[in-house]
Amino acid sequence: MERTATVKRYTNETKIDLDFSIDGEGKTTLETGVPFLSHMLDLFAKHGQFDLKVDAKGDVEVDGHHTTEDIGICIGQALRDALGDKKGIKRYGNAFVPMDEALAQVVIDLSNRPHLEMRAEFPAQQVGTFDVELVHEFLWKLALEARMNLHVIVHYGKNTHHMIEAVFKALGRALDEATTIDAGKRRSFNERDVVRD
Ligand SMILES: [Mn+2]
């Protein structure tokens, strides 16, 4: 069964069409209107070996907030849809990614219990025209809609662009691990396991 999902979400603030494939090749087509977010989503998909197509038309003349938030919602929904009953997946993922002087770690449990825990002190509030606080907004909405436990730690770094880049690469890699079908099935997972946790 193909683990793919299509999400369409139209509001007064954004119109988003999104295709997502868990078992992809890192292929992306990204029209977000928020260039730094497109850069980060491209890295996320490449490192996670997902295919991701995003066509978003948002109120970027206001700022990137609604578009970034709503793309987080749509990727979260797509991930949850594509995972289906989650049968046989590893469920947990952990990845460290360095980017020059910065080191980020992302730890995931596809648990059905949404939670974001974030430890990151970014030195800058803007990267180009992108508001750095939107990184938290994106990750929280992603965790909420995918119903995953998401821990994001930036251990250190000096350049905010590098630090955020390391986060999105680690997010892709941790999610790739967590969504992998466990061949041995020793740690297989289903909805009932979660309820009993
Ligand atoms: Mn970069």
Residues whose N, C-alpha, C, O or C-beta is under 5 A from the ligand:
A	BS01	MN	E165
